[in-house]
Amino acid sequence: MSLSQTEAKQLLERLIFDDQQPQEWVQDVWGLSPILGDSAAKLVEVFEALIQCCPQEQLENLLQSYYQEIE
């Protein structure tokens, strides 16, 4: 499985946030609780930073290992 960084990010977003965009998820959490919404926003920021700094090969390995576990 050879994925670009963008493709890997999209797959990880679907795994984590289902069909929502990360910012929509943050807004939903924020609507339930501003304290949890603040934490959700920080999590999305860290997620974005990790995607940017993680080598493509490691992202692919992460996705492959996840999909192997659920099969």
Sequence and secondary structure as in RCSB ss.txt:
>XXXX:A:sequence
MSLSQTEAKQLLERLIFDDQQPQEWVQDVWGLSPILGDSAAKLVEVFEALIQCCPQEQLENLLQSYYQEIE
>XXXX:A:secstr
    HHHHHHHHHHHHHTTS HHHHHHHHHHH HHHHHHHHHHHHHHHHHHHHS HHHHHHHHHHHHHHH 
